[in-house]
């Protein structure tokens, strides 16, 4: 594999309500990692949503993309829609 670019992993997941976006597991609290399919690779989510929020999360091992999405200096503009 030397000299060949590594394939990145991308997975979009609809986070349910009452799930935390954190690792390691928090005792007694359900996390998004508990809701992922069995055998899911150990990759972080790029960003987070509050426990009381549902919505799309991106899981990736693509550090360049994660940095671009999360670093305030890149001026990436995300959008959130709230319903009451």
PyMOL Python script that loads the backbone (N, CA, C, O; Angstrom):
from pymol import cmd

cmd.read_pdbstr("""\
ATOM      1  N   UNK A   1       0.808  -1.213   0.000  1.00  0.00           N
ATOM      2  CA  UNK A   1       0.000   0.000   0.000  1.00  0.00           C
ATOM      3  C   UNK A   1       0.843   1.266   0.000  1.00  0.00           C
ATOM      4  O   UNK A   1       0.306   2.371  -0.076  1.00  0.00           O
ATOM      5  N   UNK A   2       2.163   1.112   0.085  1.00  0.00           N
ATOM      6  CA  UNK A   2       3.012   2.304   0.084  1.00  0.00           C
ATOM      7  C   UNK A   2       2.884   3.045  -1.231  1.00  0.00           C
ATOM      8  O   UNK A   2       2.908   2.434  -2.300  1.00  0.00           O
ATOM      9  N   UNK A   3       2.749   4.358  -1.155  1.00  0.00           N
ATOM     10  CA  UNK A   3       2.644   5.166  -2.346  1.00  0.00           C
ATOM     11  C   UNK A   3       1.221   5.305  -2.868  1.00  0.00           C
ATOM     12  O   UNK A   3       0.951   6.165  -3.707  1.00  0.00           O
ATOM     13  N   UNK A   4       0.304   4.463  -2.379  1.00  0.00           N
ATOM     14  CA  UNK A   4      -1.097   4.573  -2.796  1.00  0.00           C
ATOM     15  C   UNK A   4      -1.890   5.297  -1.725  1.00  0.00           C
ATOM     16  O   UNK A   4      -1.698   5.044  -0.536  1.00  0.00           O
ATOM     17  N   UNK A   5      -2.787   6.203  -2.135  1.00  0.00           N
ATOM     18  CA  UNK A   5      -3.599   6.898  -1.127  1.00  0.00           C
ATOM     19  C   UNK A   5      -4.534   5.921  -0.419  1.00  0.00           C
ATOM     20  O   UNK A   5      -5.037   4.970  -1.017  1.00  0.00           O
ATOM     21  N   UNK A   6      -4.748   6.178   0.851  1.00  0.00           N
ATOM     22  CA  UNK A   6      -5.643   5.360   1.667  1.00  0.00           C
ATOM     23  C   UNK A   6      -7.078   5.791   1.407  1.00  0.00           C
ATOM     24  O   UNK A   6      -7.345   6.983   1.256  1.00  0.00           O
ATOM     25  N   UNK A   7      -7.992   4.854   1.352  1.00  0.00           N
ATOM     26  CA  UNK A   7      -9.406   5.185   1.193  1.00  0.00           C
ATOM     27  C   UNK A   7      -9.947   5.699   2.518  1.00  0.00           C
ATOM     28  O   UNK A   7      -9.669   5.130   3.574  1.00  0.00           O
ATOM     29  N   UNK A   8     -10.710   6.763   2.457  1.00  0.00           N
ATOM     30  CA  UNK A   8     -11.332   7.311   3.661  1.00  0.00           C
ATOM     31  C   UNK A   8     -12.705   6.675   3.858  1.00  0.00           C
ATOM     32  O   UNK A   8     -13.311   6.166   2.915  1.00  0.00           O
ATOM     33  N   UNK A   9     -13.174   6.714   5.082  1.00  0.00           N
ATOM     34  CA  UNK A   9     -14.469   6.151   5.453  1.00  0.00           C
ATOM     35  C   UNK A   9     -15.431   7.295   5.741  1.00  0.00           C
ATOM     36  O   UNK A   9     -15.091   8.223   6.476  1.00  0.00           O
ATOM     37  N   UNK A  10     -16.633   7.234   5.164  1.00  0.00           N
ATOM     38  CA  UNK A  10     -17.668   8.245   5.383  1.00  0.00           C
ATOM     39  C   UNK A  10     -18.980   7.535   5.679  1.00  0.00           C
ATOM     40  O   UNK A  10     -19.359   6.605   4.968  1.00  0.00           O
ATOM     41  N   UNK A  11     -19.674   7.968   6.721  1.00  0.00           N
ATOM     42  CA  UNK A  11     -20.952   7.375   7.083  1.00  0.00           C
ATOM     43  C   UNK A  11     -21.835   8.476   7.657  1.00  0.00           C
ATOM     44  O   UNK A  11     -21.453   9.157   8.609  1.00  0.00           O
ATOM     45  N   UNK A  12     -23.014   8.646   7.076  1.00  0.00           N
ATOM     46  CA  UNK A  12     -23.972   9.633   7.583  1.00  0.00           C
ATOM     47  C   UNK A  12     -25.019   8.889   8.389  1.00  0.00           C
ATOM     48  O   UNK A  12     -25.571   7.883   7.944  1.00  0.00           O
ATOM     49  N   UNK A  13     -25.282   9.400   9.577  1.00  0.00           N
ATOM     50  CA  UNK A  13     -26.158   8.727  10.537  1.00  0.00           C
ATOM     51  C   UNK A  13     -27.177   9.716  11.076  1.00  0.00           C
ATOM     52  O   UNK A  13     -26.819  10.836  11.441  1.00  0.00           O
ATOM     53  N   UNK A  14     -28.437   9.318  11.129  1.00  0.00           N
ATOM     54  CA  UNK A  14     -29.475  10.162  11.699  1.00  0.00           C
ATOM     55  C   UNK A  14     -29.536   9.907  13.206  1.00  0.00           C
ATOM     56  O   UNK A  14     -30.080   8.899  13.655  1.00  0.00           O
ATOM     57  N   UNK A  15     -28.977  10.827  13.969  1.00  0.00           N
ATOM     58  CA  UNK A  15     -28.900  10.673  15.422  1.00  0.00           C
ATOM     59  C   UNK A  15     -30.293  10.784  16.039  1.00  0.00           C
ATOM     60  O   UNK A  15     -31.005  11.760  15.803  1.00  0.00           O
ATOM     61  N   UNK A  16     -30.681   9.776  16.834  1.00  0.00           N
ATOM     62  CA  UNK A  16     -31.966   9.858  17.511  1.00  0.00           C
ATOM     63  C   UNK A  16     -31.894  10.752  18.753  1.00  0.00           C
ATOM     64  O   UNK A  16     -30.812  11.073  19.246  1.00  0.00           O
ATOM     65  N   UNK A  17     -33.054  11.138  19.237  1.00  0.00           N
ATOM     66  CA  UNK A  17     -33.138  11.908  20.481  1.00  0.00           C
ATOM     67  C   UNK A  17     -32.569  11.093  21.632  1.00  0.00           C
ATOM     68  O   UNK A  17     -32.534   9.863  21.583  1.00  0.00           O
ATOM     69  N   UNK A  18     -32.128  11.790  22.662  1.00  0.00           N
ATOM     70  CA  UNK A  18     -31.656  11.182  23.912  1.00  0.00           C
ATOM     71  C   UNK A  18     -30.389  10.360  23.766  1.00  0.00           C
ATOM     72  O   UNK A  18     -30.118   9.499  24.603  1.00  0.00           O
ATOM     73  N   UNK A  19     -29.604  10.603  22.722  1.00  0.00           N
ATOM     74  CA  UNK A  19     -28.302   9.955  22.549  1.00  0.00           C
ATOM     75  C   UNK A  19     -27.212  11.005  22.681  1.00  0.00           C
ATOM     76  O   UNK A  19     -27.342  12.113  22.160  1.00  0.00           O
ATOM     77  N   UNK A  20     -26.146  10.659  23.370  1.00  0.00           N
ATOM     78  CA  UNK A  20     -24.996  11.553  23.480  1.00  0.00           C
ATOM     79  C   UNK A  20     -24.037  11.296  22.330  1.00  0.00           C
ATOM     80  O   UNK A  20     -23.911  10.172  21.846  1.00  0.00           O
ATOM     81  N   UNK A  21     -23.365  12.350  21.905  1.00  0.00           N
ATOM     82  CA  UNK A  21     -22.358  12.234  20.832  1.00  0.00           C
ATOM     83  C   UNK A  21     -20.979  12.199  21.460  1.00  0.00           C
ATOM     84  O   UNK A  21     -20.163  13.087  21.212  1.00  0.00           O
ATOM     85  N   UNK A  22     -20.709  11.203  22.256  1.00  0.00           N
ATOM     86  CA  UNK A  22     -19.398  11.166  22.902  1.00  0.00           C
ATOM     87  C   UNK A  22     -18.944   9.742  23.103  1.00  0.00           C
ATOM     88  O   UNK A  22     -19.730   8.794  23.106  1.00  0.00           O
ATOM     89  N   UNK A  23     -17.651   9.634  23.271  1.00  0.00           N
ATOM     90  CA  UNK A  23     -16.992   8.400  23.631  1.00  0.00           C
ATOM     91  C   UNK A  23     -15.994   8.740  24.698  1.00  0.00           C
ATOM     92  O   UNK A  23     -15.561   9.893  24.714  1.00  0.00           O
ATOM     93  N   UNK A  24     -15.600   7.925  25.543  1.00  0.00           N
ATOM     94  CA  UNK A  24     -16.078   6.573  25.742  1.00  0.00           C
ATOM     95  C   UNK A  24     -17.498   6.561  26.314  1.00  0.00           C
ATOM     96  O   UNK A  24     -18.089   7.603  26.599  1.00  0.00           O
ATOM     97  N   UNK A  25     -18.005   5.379  26.465  1.00  0.00           N
ATOM     98  CA  UNK A  25     -19.363   5.191  26.948  1.00  0.00           C
ATOM     99  C   UNK A  25     -19.556   5.864  28.300  1.00  0.00           C
ATOM    100  O   UNK A  25     -18.714   5.740  29.190  1.00  0.00           O
ATOM    101  N   UNK A  26     -20.656   6.569  28.447  1.00  0.00           N
ATOM    102  CA  UNK A  26     -20.997   7.216  29.718  1.00  0.00           C
ATOM    103  C   UNK A  26     -21.962   6.301  30.452  1.00  0.00           C
ATOM    104  O   UNK A  26     -23.005   5.929  29.913  1.00  0.00           O
ATOM    105  N   UNK A  27     -21.626   5.948  31.650  1.00  0.00           N
ATOM    106  CA  UNK A  27     -22.412   4.980  32.413  1.00  0.00           C
ATOM    107  C   UNK A  27     -23.882   5.413  32.498  1.00  0.00           C
ATOM    108  O   UNK A  27     -24.198   6.507  32.966  1.00  0.00           O
ATOM    109  N   UNK A  28     -24.760   4.533  32.037  1.00  0.00           N
ATOM    110  CA  UNK A  28     -26.183   4.797  32.135  1.00  0.00           C
ATOM    111  C   UNK A  28     -26.737   5.711  31.051  1.00  0.00           C
ATOM    112  O   UNK A  28     -27.948   5.925  30.988  1.00  0.00           O
ATOM    113  N   UNK A  29     -25.883   6.248  30.207  1.00  0.00           N
ATOM    114  CA  UNK A  29     -26.322   7.142  29.134  1.00  0.00           C
ATOM    115  C   UNK A  29     -26.140   6.445  27.788  1.00  0.00           C
ATOM    116  O   UNK A  29     -25.104   5.830  27.533  1.00  0.00           O
ATOM    117  N   UNK A  30     -27.130   6.543  26.949  1.00  0.00           N
ATOM    118  CA  UNK A  30     -27.045   5.978  25.600  1.00  0.00           C
ATOM    119  C   UNK A  30     -26.235   6.925  24.718  1.00  0.00           C
ATOM    120  O   UNK A  30     -26.421   8.140  24.779  1.00  0.00           O
ATOM    121  N   UNK A  31     -25.347   6.384  23.909  1.00  0.00           N
ATOM    122  CA  UNK A  31     -24.551   7.205  23.006  1.00  0.00           C
ATOM    123  C   UNK A  31     -24.847   6.805  21.558  1.00  0.00           C
ATOM    124  O   UNK A  31     -25.439   5.757  21.302  1.00  0.00           O
ATOM    125  N   UNK A  32     -24.431   7.648  20.623  1.00  0.00           N
ATOM    126  CA  UNK A  32     -24.631   7.321  19.209  1.00  0.00           C
ATOM    127  C   UNK A  32     -23.899   6.040  18.848  1.00  0.00           C
ATOM    128  O   UNK A  32     -24.317   5.322  17.939  1.00  0.00           O
ATOM    129  N   UNK A  33     -22.821   5.748  19.542  1.00  0.00           N
ATOM    130  CA  UNK A  33     -22.053   4.537  19.253  1.00  0.00           C
ATOM    131  C   UNK A  33     -22.847   3.280  19.617  1.00  0.00           C
ATOM    132  O   UNK A  33     -22.627   2.222  19.029  1.00  0.00           O
ATOM    133  N   UNK A  34     -23.767   3.386  20.581  1.00  0.00           N
ATOM    134  CA  UNK A  34     -24.637   2.268  20.928  1.00  0.00           C
ATOM    135  C   UNK A  34     -25.657   1.990  19.818  1.00  0.00           C
ATOM    136  O   UNK A  34     -26.105   0.857  19.649  1.00  0.00           O
ATOM    137  N   UNK A  35     -26.014   3.024  19.073  1.00  0.00           N
ATOM    138  CA  UNK A  35     -27.059   2.912  18.046  1.00  0.00           C
ATOM    139  C   UNK A  35     -26.508   2.536  16.668  1.00  0.00           C
ATOM    140  O   UNK A  35     -27.281   2.267  15.749  1.00  0.00           O
ATOM    141  N   UNK A  36     -25.195   2.515  16.516  1.00  0.00           N
ATOM    142  CA  UNK A  36     -24.594   2.201  15.215  1.00  0.00           C
ATOM    143  C   UNK A  36     -24.671   0.710  14.922  1.00  0.00           C
ATOM    144  O   UNK A  36     -24.774  -0.100  15.844  1.00  0.00           O
ATOM    145  N   UNK A  37     -24.622   0.344  13.648  1.00  0.00           N
ATOM    146  CA  UNK A  37     -24.686  -1.077  13.287  1.00  0.00           C
ATOM    147  C   UNK A  37     -23.544  -1.881  13.902  1.00  0.00           C
ATOM    148  O   UNK A  37     -22.448  -1.365  14.123  1.00  0.00           O
ATOM    149  N   UNK A  38     -23.820  -3.141  14.169  1.00  0.00           N
ATOM    150  CA  UNK A  38     -22.795  -4.036  14.708  1.00  0.00           C
ATOM    151  C   UNK A  38     -21.636  -4.138  13.722  1.00  0.00           C
ATOM    152  O   UNK A  38     -21.853  -4.234  12.514  1.00  0.00           O
ATOM    153  N   UNK A  39     -20.419  -4.117  14.228  1.00  0.00           N
ATOM    154  CA  UNK A  39     -19.234  -4.210  13.386  1.00  0.00           C
ATOM    155  C   UNK A  39     -18.813  -2.889  12.778  1.00  0.00           C
ATOM    156  O   UNK A  39     -17.930  -2.849  11.921  1.00  0.00           O
ATOM    157  N   UNK A  40     -19.449  -1.788  13.221  1.00  0.00           N
ATOM    158  CA  UNK A  40     -19.119  -0.470  12.698  1.00  0.00           C
ATOM    159  C   UNK A  40     -17.670  -0.133  13.041  1.00  0.00           C
ATOM    160  O   UNK A  40     -17.242  -0.362  14.172  1.00  0.00           O
ATOM    161  N   UNK A  41     -16.900   0.409  12.082  1.00  0.00           N
ATOM    162  CA  UNK A  41     -15.500   0.749  12.370  1.00  0.00           C
ATOM    163  C   UNK A  41     -15.388   1.821  13.455  1.00  0.00           C
ATOM    164  O   UNK A  41     -16.297   2.630  13.638  1.00  0.00           O
ATOM    165  N   UNK A  42     -14.303   1.814  14.143  1.00  0.00           N
ATOM    166  CA  UNK A  42     -14.075   2.769  15.219  1.00  0.00           C
ATOM    167  C   UNK A  42     -13.583   4.095  14.640  1.00  0.00           C
ATOM    168  O   UNK A  42     -12.380   4.345  14.569  1.00  0.00           O
ATOM    169  N   UNK A  43     -14.525   4.934  14.231  1.00  0.00           N
ATOM    170  CA  UNK A  43     -14.196   6.254  13.691  1.00  0.00           C
ATOM    171  C   UNK A  43     -15.008   7.308  14.435  1.00  0.00           C
ATOM    172  O   UNK A  43     -16.119   7.030  14.886  1.00  0.00           O
ATOM    173  N   UNK A  44     -14.461   8.514  14.566  1.00  0.00           N
ATOM    174  CA  UNK A  44     -15.171   9.570  15.296  1.00  0.00           C
ATOM    175  C   UNK A  44     -16.226  10.249  14.431  1.00  0.00           C
ATOM    176  O   UNK A  44     -16.205  10.165  13.203  1.00  0.00           O
ATOM    177  N   UNK A  45     -17.151  10.926  15.112  1.00  0.00           N
ATOM    178  CA  UNK A  45     -18.106  11.751  14.368  1.00  0.00           C
ATOM    179  C   UNK A  45     -17.518  13.158  14.256  1.00  0.00           C
ATOM    180  O   UNK A  45     -16.862  13.652  15.173  1.00  0.00           O
ATOM    181  N   UNK A  46     -17.770  13.782  13.120  1.00  0.00           N
ATOM    182  CA  UNK A  46     -17.284  15.148  12.873  1.00  0.00           C
ATOM    183  C   UNK A  46     -18.352  16.106  13.375  1.00  0.00           C
ATOM    184  O   UNK A  46     -19.301  16.420  12.657  1.00  0.00           O
ATOM    185  N   UNK A  47     -18.199  16.559  14.585  1.00  0.00           N
ATOM    186  CA  UNK A  47     -19.173  17.457  15.193  1.00  0.00           C
ATOM    187  C   UNK A  47     -19.998  16.740  16.240  1.00  0.00           C
ATOM    188  O   UNK A  47     -19.717  15.601  16.615  1.00  0.00           O
ATOM    189  N   UNK A  48     -21.025  17.437  16.702  1.00  0.00           N
ATOM    190  CA  UNK A  48     -21.885  16.829  17.715  1.00  0.00           C
ATOM    191  C   UNK A  48     -23.236  17.526  17.693  1.00  0.00           C
ATOM    192  O   UNK A  48     -23.388  18.625  17.160  1.00  0.00           O
ATOM    193  N   UNK A  49     -24.202  16.859  18.284  1.00  0.00           N
ATOM    194  CA  UNK A  49     -25.529  17.426  18.484  1.00  0.00           C
ATOM    195  C   UNK A  49     -25.880  17.234  19.953  1.00  0.00           C
ATOM    196  O   UNK A  49     -25.437  16.269  20.575  1.00  0.00           O
ATOM    197  N   UNK A  50     -26.668  18.142  20.507  1.00  0.00           N
ATOM    198  CA  UNK A  50     -27.098  18.020  21.891  1.00  0.00           C
ATOM    199  C   UNK A  50     -27.930  16.761  22.086  1.00  0.00           C
ATOM    200  O   UNK A  50     -28.494  16.225  21.131  1.00  0.00           O
ATOM    201  N   UNK A  51     -28.003  16.295  23.321  1.00  0.00           N
ATOM    202  CA  UNK A  51     -28.753  15.089  23.653  1.00  0.00           C
ATOM    203  C   UNK A  51     -30.212  15.207  23.214  1.00  0.00           C
ATOM    204  O   UNK A  51     -30.799  14.229  22.750  1.00  0.00           O
ATOM    205  N   UNK A  52     -30.791  16.376  23.355  1.00  0.00           N
ATOM    206  CA  UNK A  52     -32.204  16.596  23.046  1.00  0.00           C
ATOM    207  C   UNK A  52     -32.451  16.873  21.561  1.00  0.00           C
ATOM    208  O   UNK A  52     -33.572  17.209  21.178  1.00  0.00           O
ATOM    209  N   UNK A  53     -31.428  16.738  20.727  1.00  0.00           N
ATOM    210  CA  UNK A  53     -31.525  17.059  19.312  1.00  0.00           C
ATOM    211  C   UNK A  53     -31.365  15.802  18.470  1.00  0.00           C
ATOM    212  O   UNK A  53     -30.568  14.920  18.791  1.00  0.00           O
ATOM    213  N   UNK A  54     -32.135  15.733  17.389  1.00  0.00           N
ATOM    214  CA  UNK A  54     -31.917  14.672  16.420  1.00  0.00           C
ATOM    215  C   UNK A  54     -31.445  15.316  15.129  1.00  0.00           C
ATOM    216  O   UNK A  54     -31.745  16.481  14.865  1.00  0.00           O
ATOM    217  N   UNK A  55     -30.713  14.566  14.327  1.00  0.00           N
ATOM    218  CA  UNK A  55     -30.222  15.106  13.064  1.00  0.00           C
ATOM    219  C   UNK A  55     -29.065  14.297  12.523  1.00  0.00           C
ATOM    220  O   UNK A  55     -28.658  13.292  13.106  1.00  0.00           O
ATOM    221  N   UNK A  56     -28.538  14.756  11.390  1.00  0.00           N
ATOM    222  CA  UNK A  56     -27.477  14.024  10.703  1.00  0.00           C
ATOM    223  C   UNK A  56     -26.109  14.281  11.325  1.00  0.00           C
ATOM    224  O   UNK A  56     -25.753  15.413  11.652  1.00  0.00           O
ATOM    225  N   UNK A  57     -25.366  13.211  11.474  1.00  0.00           N
ATOM    226  CA  UNK A  57     -23.975  13.259  11.921  1.00  0.00           C
ATOM    227  C   UNK A  57     -23.121  12.584  10.853  1.00  0.00           C
ATOM    228  O   UNK A  57     -23.544  11.616  10.220  1.00  0.00           O
ATOM    229  N   UNK A  58     -21.930  13.102  10.668  1.00  0.00           N
ATOM    230  CA  UNK A  58     -20.976  12.491   9.749  1.00  0.00           C
ATOM    231  C   UNK A  58     -19.897  11.799  10.559  1.00  0.00           C
ATOM    232  O   UNK A  58     -19.231  12.426  11.383  1.00  0.00           O
ATOM    233  N   UNK A  59     -19.728  10.513  10.326  1.00  0.00           N
ATOM    234  CA  UNK A  59     -18.628   9.745  10.912  1.00  0.00           C
ATOM    235  C   UNK A  59     -17.590   9.572   9.815  1.00  0.00           C
ATOM    236  O   UNK A  59     -17.904   9.096   8.724  1.00  0.00           O
ATOM    237  N   UNK A  60     -16.352   9.959  10.105  1.00  0.00           N
ATOM    238  CA  UNK A  60     -15.306   9.832   9.091  1.00  0.00           C
ATOM    239  C   UNK A  60     -13.928   9.747   9.737  1.00  0.00           C
ATOM    240  O   UNK A  60     -13.698  10.243  10.840  1.00  0.00           O
ATOM    241  N   UNK A  61     -13.027   9.104   9.016  1.00  0.00           N
ATOM    242  CA  UNK A  61     -11.620   9.099   9.416  1.00  0.00           C
ATOM    243  C   UNK A  61     -10.822  10.033   8.510  1.00  0.00           C
ATOM    244  O   UNK A  61      -9.591  10.003   8.511  1.00  0.00           O
ATOM    245  N   UNK A  62     -11.518  10.855   7.745  1.00  0.00           N
ATOM    246  CA  UNK A  62     -10.898  11.843   6.860  1.00  0.00           C
ATOM    247  C   UNK A  62     -10.598  13.097   7.674  1.00  0.00           C
ATOM    248  O   UNK A  62     -11.455  13.966   7.836  1.00  0.00           O
ATOM    249  N   UNK A  63      -9.380  13.180   8.178  1.00  0.00           N
ATOM    250  CA  UNK A  63      -8.983  14.297   9.038  1.00  0.00           C
ATOM    251  C   UNK A  63      -9.041  15.646   8.347  1.00  0.00           C
ATOM    252  O   UNK A  63      -9.365  16.651   8.978  1.00  0.00           O
ATOM    253  N   UNK A  64      -8.732  15.681   7.062  1.00  0.00           N
ATOM    254  CA  UNK A  64      -8.763  16.943   6.314  1.00  0.00           C
ATOM    255  C   UNK A  64     -10.192  17.475   6.259  1.00  0.00           C
ATOM    256  O   UNK A  64     -10.423  18.659   6.504  1.00  0.00           O
ATOM    257  N   UNK A  65     -11.143  16.611   5.942  1.00  0.00           N
ATOM    258  CA  UNK A  65     -12.539  17.038   5.896  1.00  0.00           C
ATOM    259  C   UNK A  65     -13.040  17.429   7.283  1.00  0.00           C
ATOM    260  O   UNK A  65     -13.694  18.461   7.430  1.00  0.00           O
ATOM    261  N   UNK A  66     -12.747  16.630   8.290  1.00  0.00           N
ATOM    262  CA  UNK A  66     -13.175  16.953   9.657  1.00  0.00           C
ATOM    263  C   UNK A  66     -12.652  18.311  10.089  1.00  0.00           C
ATOM    264  O   UNK A  66     -13.399  19.121  10.638  1.00  0.00           O
ATOM    265  N   UNK A  67     -11.373  18.564   9.842  1.00  0.00           N
ATOM    266  CA  UNK A  67     -10.792  19.854  10.203  1.00  0.00           C
ATOM    267  C   UNK A  67     -11.481  20.995   9.462  1.00  0.00           C
ATOM    268  O   UNK A  67     -11.747  22.046  10.046  1.00  0.00           O
ATOM    269  N   UNK A  68     -11.768  20.791   8.184  1.00  0.00           N
ATOM    270  CA  UNK A  68     -12.416  21.834   7.394  1.00  0.00           C
ATOM    271  C   UNK A  68     -13.817  22.134   7.919  1.00  0.00           C
ATOM    272  O   UNK A  68     -14.249  23.287   7.915  1.00  0.00           O
ATOM    273  N   UNK A  69     -14.522  21.109   8.368  1.00  0.00           N
ATOM    274  CA  UNK A  69     -15.879  21.307   8.880  1.00  0.00           C
ATOM    275  C   UNK A  69     -15.899  21.909  10.273  1.00  0.00           C
ATOM    276  O   UNK A  69     -16.794  22.691  10.596  1.00  0.00           O
ATOM    277  N   UNK A  70     -14.926  21.555  11.103  1.00  0.00           N
ATOM    278  CA  UNK A  70     -14.965  21.937  12.513  1.00  0.00           C
ATOM    279  C   UNK A  70     -14.136  23.165  12.860  1.00  0.00           C
ATOM    280  O   UNK A  70     -14.385  23.798  13.886  1.00  0.00           O
ATOM    281  N   UNK A  71     -13.167  23.515  12.041  1.00  0.00           N
ATOM    282  CA  UNK A  71     -12.288  24.639  12.342  1.00  0.00           C
ATOM    283  C   UNK A  71     -12.981  25.953  11.986  1.00  0.00           C
ATOM    284  O   UNK A  71     -13.333  26.162  10.825  1.00  0.00           O
ATOM    285  N   UNK A  72     -13.185  26.846  12.966  1.00  0.00           N
ATOM    286  CA  UNK A  72     -13.868  28.120  12.686  1.00  0.00           C
ATOM    287  C   UNK A  72     -13.151  28.967  11.638  1.00  0.00           C
ATOM    288  O   UNK A  72     -13.789  29.789  10.979  1.00  0.00           O
ATOM    289  N   UNK A  73     -11.865  28.791  11.470  1.00  0.00           N
ATOM    290  CA  UNK A  73     -11.102  29.577  10.514  1.00  0.00           C
ATOM    291  C   UNK A  73     -11.397  29.255   9.058  1.00  0.00           C
ATOM    292  O   UNK A  73     -11.031  30.027   8.171  1.00  0.00           O
ATOM    293  N   UNK A  74     -12.061  28.112   8.793  1.00  0.00           N
ATOM    294  CA  UNK A  74     -12.361  27.743   7.410  1.00  0.00           C
ATOM    295  C   UNK A  74     -13.640  28.407   6.895  1.00  0.00           C
ATOM    296  O   UNK A  74     -13.945  28.344   5.704  1.00  0.00           O
ATOM    297  N   UNK A  75     -14.375  29.035   7.793  1.00  0.00           N
ATOM    298  CA  UNK A  75     -15.628  29.726   7.442  1.00  0.00           C
ATOM    299  C   UNK A  75     -16.672  28.806   6.833  1.00  0.00           C
ATOM    300  O   UNK A  75     -17.500  29.248   6.036  1.00  0.00           O
ATOM    301  N   UNK A  76     -16.642  27.524   7.200  1.00  0.00           N
ATOM    302  CA  UNK A  76     -17.700  26.613   6.765  1.00  0.00           C
ATOM    303  C   UNK A  76     -18.985  27.041   7.446  1.00  0.00           C
ATOM    304  O   UNK A  76     -19.014  27.275   8.655  1.00  0.00           O
ATOM    305  N   UNK A  77     -20.029  27.139   6.675  1.00  0.00           N
ATOM    306  CA  UNK A  77     -21.302  27.606   7.231  1.00  0.00           C
ATOM    307  C   UNK A  77     -22.275  26.439   7.328  1.00  0.00           C
ATOM    308  O   UNK A  77     -22.793  25.967   6.316  1.00  0.00           O
ATOM    309  N   UNK A  78     -22.516  25.982   8.536  1.00  0.00           N
ATOM    310  CA  UNK A  78     -23.495  24.928   8.759  1.00  0.00           C
ATOM    311  C   UNK A  78     -24.868  25.543   8.982  1.00  0.00           C
ATOM    312  O   UNK A  78     -24.998  26.744   9.218  1.00  0.00           O
ATOM    313  N   UNK A  79     -25.868  24.714   8.905  1.00  0.00           N
ATOM    314  CA  UNK A  79     -27.226  25.220   9.097  1.00  0.00           C
ATOM    315  C   UNK A  79     -27.978  24.296  10.040  1.00  0.00           C
ATOM    316  O   UNK A  79     -27.877  23.073   9.943  1.00  0.00           O
ATOM    317  N   UNK A  80     -28.730  24.891  10.948  1.00  0.00           N
ATOM    318  CA  UNK A  80     -29.561  24.133  11.848  1.00  0.00           C
ATOM    319  C   UNK A  80     -30.991  24.606  11.717  1.00  0.00           C
ATOM    320  O   UNK A  80     -31.247  25.805  11.603  1.00  0.00           O
ATOM    321  N   UNK A  81     -31.911  23.686  11.732  1.00  0.00           N
ATOM    322  CA  UNK A  81     -33.331  24.011  11.686  1.00  0.00           C
ATOM    323  C   UNK A  81     -33.946  23.524  12.979  1.00  0.00           C
ATOM    324  O   UNK A  81     -33.765  22.369  13.361  1.00  0.00           O
ATOM    325  N   UNK A  82     -34.670  24.395  13.653  1.00  0.00           N
ATOM    326  CA  UNK A  82     -35.294  24.049  14.941  1.00  0.00           C
ATOM    327  C   UNK A  82     -36.797  24.054  14.793  1.00  0.00           C
ATOM    328  O   UNK A  82     -37.369  24.967  14.197  1.00  0.00           O
ATOM    329  N   UNK A  83     -37.440  23.028  15.339  1.00  0.00           N
ATOM    330  CA  UNK A  83     -38.892  22.958  15.379  1.00  0.00           C
ATOM    331  C   UNK A  83     -39.340  22.864  16.820  1.00  0.00           C
ATOM    332  O   UNK A  83     -38.747  22.141  17.621  1.00  0.00           O
ATOM    333  N   UNK A  84     -40.368  23.583  17.140  1.00  0.00           N
ATOM    334  CA  UNK A  84     -40.892  23.525  18.513  1.00  0.00           C
ATOM    335  C   UNK A  84     -42.118  22.650  18.569  1.00  0.00           C
ATOM    336  O   UNK A  84     -42.704  22.475  19.638  1.00  0.00           O
TER     337      UNK A  84
END
""", "prot")
cmd.dss("prot")
cmd.show_as("cartoon", "prot")
cmd.util.cbc("prot")
cmd.orient("prot")
